[in-house]
Amino acid sequence: MSARGRRAPLPEGEHHRRQPLEPGGVVVQHVAEDGVSKASYDFGQLAVGPRLQREFAEVFAAQAGPDGAWKTLPSSRESWLILLYFSRFLAEQDQVPESLGELAPEIWAAWRLSRMPNSTGSRQIRKVARLLRDHPAVPEETRRLMTRRVPKEKSTETAYSPEEFDEIKLTATRLFRPALHRIRANWQHLQDWKAGRFDEGSEDWLVGEALDHLVRTGDTPTYIGKDGRRRPSFRHRNGLGGNSAEKTWMRLFLSTDEASALMVLIIAAYGWNATPVMELKVPAASPDAGGEGQVIYRVELEKRRRDQPARYETRNLTDWGADSPGRLITHAIEATAPARAALEHLGAPTDRLIVWRMAQWRDVYGESGAGMFDGNIHAHVWRNWRRQLGDGKTLNLRRLRKTVVIAHQRTPTQHSQDTHDGVYVLPDPRTHADAQPVITAGVEEAVAAAKASFTAQVTRAETDAASDTATASCSDYTHSPFGTPGLPCRASFLLCMACPNAVVTPRHLPRLSYLLQMLEELKAVLAADVWDQDWREHFERLRDLRKAPDFTDTEWSDALNSVSAKDREVINQLLRKGFDK
């Protein structure tokens, strides 16, 4: 809600009785939920015929009316701009529809294809479909196409790096902190002037008089020059030290850049969405019973896209001194209090927390002076932060909030746990980097556990000898737990006993019994550390198989006696590779 052009809200319920669209008209009036902010949209400007203009106005008015979904002006303005694009697209068609009844499926399909394959294009398609699909004149086949799901683009925005985040906070602090001290000093000067602490006519007294005029009118004393332009008063200019903004109105009011810096600091501190921060009301304050001089602020947050009751949230922030959670709120109230006082004098009171004065003279907005104050930070202000940050760097408030949520708070803030996980945490590279050591450790632990236990299958049924390895049969050599899925396994045959794809049958016992015997001999001669590092796990797996009831002691003994020269050669070669690795 902008302080510019502000007037008293309509009486309770009055704006609900006003219809947004007059019968037969094409101009839609949208009164925001606050009953004050309003906008007018002339559908006669659209590049389509009068009947289609009226139908567009009808569907638009349904959303802008008292029972519609649009509660703020930005919501209706976005849809208005998208309808402008859509009407231009229709005007370029070979067969330009004269009504929604002539909106053929082919035209809708062409509209979808004409949009950019990004989040903006997807949003334009969804917005137009949501507006038009319930109109009774829309052909059924076109309506069916409108209900077809439009895939959401995968977000590519990532959190700022710690260095980038710190730089943004430092830049915002350098903008806001001097403004806070400036306003604090001049507000105190004004209080001293009102208390009669300066000699009348002295420079300090003249500065106090100028500040009093400033807080009552929004501007320091001026006169109209011969050229008709408003100029600073000669009488006060020397005391003020000049006629620049810093020497005049900025003594008590934030500039647009300083107000944007305050907003950045609030988002960086608390991780709230940009719109709720911009619309924050001055929080109620109460003394903390547990500490002298401490203040508890009850901050009310509203997220308009949510349904009741989740739309409203509150936060209790305590100011007990420097670096406390509520100290920034104290500074914000202090820096903007003179602006609220000025609007009170000008007959346009506001309870907005973040409010500032524009740079233009009051003539631009009329004699009331209230129009010089604003409560909405527009897109060009954020683009100007490239100059503040330097080196072509940009400020993205969504990335700023994402950084706070992911790297600092690590808990849901004005969103659900599913949104926190799916939108904020999981897609962000920082999460991947932080999780990689944990994932790696988990995989290594799982592999180690698998290697340490016997997991091969045991059966007395015959298997295809063509699938035999040096120690068992393999049922799937392209999906080994020790290799890349889809590629042939390149693990040592000593690991077959730890693989669930391996199959041990009576046919394999001669080689396995000989391998077990050779490992027992190695254990007796190898150093303990070498044995533990290279051979112990293989030995224990075979010993587990030997102790298992799958084969009898007689079968193991007969198998060892039946070992062939080829079996010995294969096993000896396997052991030599184990020493050579």
N, C-alpha and C positions, 0 to 999 in steps of 0.2 A: 504494500500500500504506500504509494508515494505521498510525501508531504506536499508536493507541488500541486497547486490548485485544490487543496484540501478544503472541504467544507463539512459541516456537521452531518452525521449519518442520518439516513431517512428514518422516520418513526418505525417502530417495530412492525414488521409485516408489510409496510407500504410498498417496498420495492418488489415484494412477491406478487402484488396485485397487478403490477404493470406487465403487459405482454411485450415480449421482445420484438414481435413482428406485427405490424398493422395489417389488417385484411387487405389483400391485393397489393401490398407493398413489397419492396425488395431491400429495405434497409433494416438490419437487425441491430437492436440495442442490447448490449450485454452489461448488466450490472453485477459486479463481483459479489462474492458472499459477504464481504464487509459492508455492503450497502453504500459505499462511497465511490470506489473505483469503477469507472465505466468506460466503454468503448462503443463506437458505431461502425458497422460494416455495411458498405453499400454494394450489394450484389449486382447492381446495374453496371458496375465497372467490369464485370467478367466478360470474357470474349466469347460468349455464347448467346443464343437467342433468348427473348424475354420469358418464354415458358420455362426453359431450363434454369434461367436465373431465379425465377420464383421458386422452383422446386429445390434448388440448392439452398435458397434462403430458408425454406421450410425445415429442412433437415438440420440446418445450422441452428435455427432458432430453438429447436427441440432440445439441443444440448446446452444452449445459452440461457434457457429459461429457468425458472425457479426449481423445477424438478430435474433439470439436466445435470450432466456430469461435470461441466466446467464451473469451477468455483473461483478461479482467478483469471485475470486478463491474459497472462501468457498462454494459458491453455487454449482460449478461443483464438488468439492471434496466430498461433502456430497452425491451427486447422484452416484458418482463413487464407494464410499464405499458400498452404498446400492445395486448397481449392483453386487458387489463382493459377498455379502450375497446371492443375488438371484441366481447367477450362481452356487454357492456351493449347494444351495437347489436343483436346477435342476439336478446337477450331482449325487445327492443321490436318485433320482427317479428310479423306476424299468424300466420305459421306458424313457430314457434321450432324450429330443428333440434335433434334429440336426439343427433345424431352427425355426424361429418364426411361420412358417406355421404348425409346429407340437406341438405348445403350446396349448394343449387340455384344455377345460374348467375344467376338473377334476384337472389338474395340478395347474391352477390358484386358484381354490377353496382350494386346499391343501395348497398353499402358504399363502392364507389369514388366514387359520386356524393355520398355523405354527407360526404366529407372536404373540408376547406378547400382551395381552389385555390392552395396555396402549398407551400413546401418541406416544412413539417411534415406536411401532408396526404399529399403524395407519398411521404414517408418511411414513414408509417404503412401505406400500401397495399403498398409494396415489402416491408416487414418481415413483415407477415402472410402475404403470398404466398410469400415465401421459406421461412417456417416450415411452411406447410401443403401446398404444391403436390406434394411428393413422397410424401405419405402415401397408401398404396394405397386407402384408403376414399373419397378425394375423387373425385366424379364427373368423368368425362373432359372434359365440356364446361366444367365449372367450372375444371378444371386448365388447360384451354386459355386461358380468360380470365385466369387468374392469371399465365400466362407472357407476356401482352400487355405490351408496354413501357409504362412510366409515364414520361412526359416529365419531365426534371428542370427545376425552375424556374430561370430565369435569375437569377443572383445580383445583388442590388442593393447589396451592401456595397461600399463604396469605401474607399480608403486615407484615413487622416487627413491633414488639411492640415499643412504644416510648423509652423504655430502650434499646432494641436491636439496634434501629436506632442510638441513641445517642452514644452507644458504638462503632459502626462501624465508625461513623464520627470522634470520638475521636481517634480511632486507626489510621485512615487514616491521620488525622492532625499530630499525633505524628511521623508518617513516613515522611510526605512531608515537614512540617514546618522547621525542622532542615536542610533538604536538600536545601530548598530555601535559608536559611541564609548562608549555606556553599558555595553555588554557587555564591551568591551575593557578599560575602566577597572576594572570589578568583577572580571573574571577575573584581572587583574593584582593586585588587592587580595587575592584569594583565595590567589594564589601567594605573596604577601608574608606572609600570615598563616601559611601552611604552613611558610614558612622561618623563622618566629619573629621577625619584624621588628617586632611590636607588643607592647607591655606587656600582660600578661594582665589582663583586667578593664577595660581602657580601651575607649573607644567604638570605635576602629578594630579592636581585638581582637574585640569583640562582633559587629561587622559581619562580620569574617572568619569567625567561628564560624557566624553565620547563613548566610553564603554556602556554607560547607562543608556545612551541613545541607541547603541548597537543592539543591546539585549531587548529593547522595546520595539525596534523597527527592523532589525536584521541588517542594518548598515550604520556606519559611522556618519556623523553630520556631513551634509553635502549642500551645494548650491547649484542653481542652473546657470551655466555660462551663456555668453552671448550667442554661441553656436547652438544653444538648446540642449547641450549635453550636460549630464550631471557630473559635478566635480567635487572632490573633497573640500571640506571647509578650510579656509586659510587659518582661521582662528585656532583650529585643533591640529593642523598638519605638523607644526613644529614639535608639539608635545608628543604626537604619535611617532614622529621620526620619519615621516614620508607618507606617500599615498598608495604604496603597493599593497597587495592583498595581505602580505605578512604583517604589515604595519597597521592595517585597518581591520577588516572583518575576520581575518584568521586569528586575531587575538582571542576570540571566544568560540570560534566554530572550526570544526574539522573541515579540511578540503576533501574533494572526492578521492584523491589518491590516499590520503590519510585514513579515510573511512574504509576504503578497500583493504588497507593494511590491517586495520582492526579486525575486519572480517576474516582475513587470512589467519591472524593469530588465534582467533576463536576456533576456527576449523582445525588448525594445527594442534590446539590444546585439547579439544574435546571430541573431534572426529564427527561432528554433526554435518548433516547435509547443508548445502549452500543456501537453498531457499528458506528453510526454517531459521537459519542464522540471520538472514536478511530481514525476516519478519519477526524476530524476537521482540517480545515486549519487555519493558523494564521489569526485572524480576522482583517479587516481593521479598523483603529483607526482614529478618527477625534476629534478635540477639541470641547468641549461643549461651544457654544456661550453664554450660560446663566450662566456659572460659571468658574472662573479662575482656571486653573490647573485640570479641570475635563476632562475626556476622554470618548467618546462614542465608543463602539466596535460594529461593525456590524458582527454578527456571522451567518455564512451560514451553514444550516443543510441539509443533504440529507438522505432521507429514500428510499433505493433502491427498495424496494418491491412496492412502489407506482408508478403509472403512471404519466406522465406529465399532468398538471403542478404542481400537489400536491406533487410531489416528492421532491421539494425544498422549504425550509422555511428559513426565516431570523429572527434573534432576535437582538434587540438593547439593549445593557447592558452598563450602565453608571457607571464609577468608580469615585466617588466623595470623597472616603475615606474609612476608616475601615467599614466593614459590609455592604458596598454598593453592588448592584448587580454585578458590573463589577470588583470588587477588585480581585476575584479569577482568572479571566481571565488575569489581570495584572500580578499576581504571576505566572501563568502558562507560560506566554510568557517569563518572566524574568528567570524562572528556566530552560527553554529549549532553550533559545537563543544561548548559547555556543555550543550546539549540532548541531544546524542548521548552525552556523558559521563554525564548523569543517567539516560538509558535503559539504559546499560551497568550502572550501579549497581543499577537496578531490575529487572535480569534480562530486559530486552527490548531487546537491542542492535539498532541499525539502521545501515545504511550510506547512508541517504537524505541528500542534500545539504540540502534545504529541510525543516526540521522545527522546530516551535514548540510553545509551551505554551498550552493553553486557559485561559480566564479562570476556570473553575469550580474550587472546592475539590476536593481529591482524594476526598472522601466520595462525590461524584457517580459516580465510576467505580470505587470499591472501594479497598481498603487498599493495593494494589500501587503506586499512584501513576503507573504507566506510562500509564494511561488519560487523564491530563491532557494528554498530548502528541499532536500530530496531524501528518499528512503529506499530507492532502488538503484543498485549498481548495474549499469548497462554493459553490454559486451565490449564496447570500445575501451572501457576502463581496464578490463583484464588484458586486452591486447597491448595496452600501454605498458604493462609490466615487463614487456621485452626490453624497454628502455631501463627499467629499474634493475632487472637482473643482468642485463648486458650479454654480450657474446651470442646474440640470437636466441637466448633461452626464453622459454615461454612458461606461463603459469596456467596449470590446469587444476581447477578446484576438485574435480573428481579424483584425479591422481593424488592430490594432497590428502583428501579424506581417506582414500584407499591406503595410503602409506600409514596414516595414523591407526586405522583399523587392523592392518596386517602386522605392522612392525612394532607398534607401541601398546595398543589396548589388547589386541589379540582376542577380543570378544565381540559378539554382535552389538552394533550401535545403530539404532533406528532401522533395524532389519532383522529377519528371522535367522535362526541357526542354519537353515538350508541355504539361504541367500549368502550368509557369511561364508559358508564352506564352498559353495558352487560358483559364486560370482567373485568373491574377494580373495579367498585364500588359495584354493586349488589351482586356478589358472596363472597365478603370479609366479614368475621365475624365481623370486626370492624364496618362495615356499619350496620350490624344487631344489634349490641349492641347499637350503637348510635341511631338507629331508634326505638328501643324497647320502650323507654319512650314516644316517639311521637305516636307510634301505640297504646300503651296502653291508653294514654290520649284520642286519637281519638275514640277508642272503648268505653271507659267509657262515653265520651261525647255523642256518638251515643245511647248507652244504656239509658243514663239519659234522652235524648230527647225522646226516644221511650216510656220510662216509664211515662213521663209527659204528653203524649197526648193519646187520644182515637184512636186506630188503628184497633179495631176489626171490622169484617164485620157485617152488619145488613141486615136481610132479613125477609120477611113474609112467605117464603116458609118453609115447615116443614123439619127438619133434623132428622137424626137417633138419637133417645134418648140414644142409647147405647154409643154414643160419648160425652155425656154430662159430664161437670165438675161441680164443685160447683156453677159456675156462668154463663156458656155458653156452647156451643158445640165446639169441637176441630176438625178441619179438617186435622191436621197433627201434631201429638204429638211427632214425632221424629225429627222435624226440627224447633225447637223453637229458636227464636232470643236470648233467655235467657239461652240456654243450649248448650251442645255439639251436633253438627249435627250427626244424625244417632242413637242417644240415646234418651230414653224417657225423656220428659220434667219433671224437678223436681222443677220448679218455683212455687211460691205461686199462688193459684187460684185468689188472688187479682190482679195479673198481667195479667189475661186473657184479660181484657179490653185494655191492651197495646200491645196485640199480634195480628198480621195480620192473624194468623191461627184460631183465635176464631170467632165463628159465634153466634150472638145474634138474637133470634127469639121471637115472642110473648110468647112462652112457658116459657121463662126465666125471664119475667118481674116481677113476684111475688117475687122471691128471690132477684132480683136486686133492686126493690123498697124498700124491707125490709132492704137490706144492706145499701142503701143510707140513710134511716131513722136512722139506728143505728150509722152510721158515723157522722151524724149531731148531734146526742146526745153526742157522744164522743168528738166532737169539743168543745162543751160547757163546758166540765168538765176537759179536759186534759190541762196540761201546754202547752204554745205556742211552746216551743222548741221540746217537745215530739210529738206534733201534726205535726209540720213541718217535723220532721225526719221520722216518721213511717206511717202517715195516710193521709197527705194532698194530695199527688199525686193520691192515689186511689179515694179519695173523688172527686177531680176535674175531673177525667175521667168519673166517673158516672154522675156528674153534667153536663158534656158536652153532654153525651148521653141523659140525661133528657131534656136538652134544644133543642136538635136536633129535626127536624121535622119527624123523622122516626116513632115515636109513639105519639099519641095525649095525652093531659092532662087527658082525660077520661080514656084512656087505662092504664095510670100510676096509677090513683086513684083506678080503679077497681082491678088492680093487687095487690095493697097494701092491699085491703080488702079481697083478696082471698088467702093470704099467709097461707100455711098449717103448721101444727106442725112440719112436717119433714123439710119444708123450713127453719123455724126458727132454728131448731136444727143444720142444716148444716151451716147456716150463723153464728150462735153463736159459733160453733166449729171453724170456719174459723177465727173469730175475736180473740178467745182465743189463737190460734196459733200465731196470729200477736203479741199478748202481750208476748207470751213465747219466741219468737225468740231472 
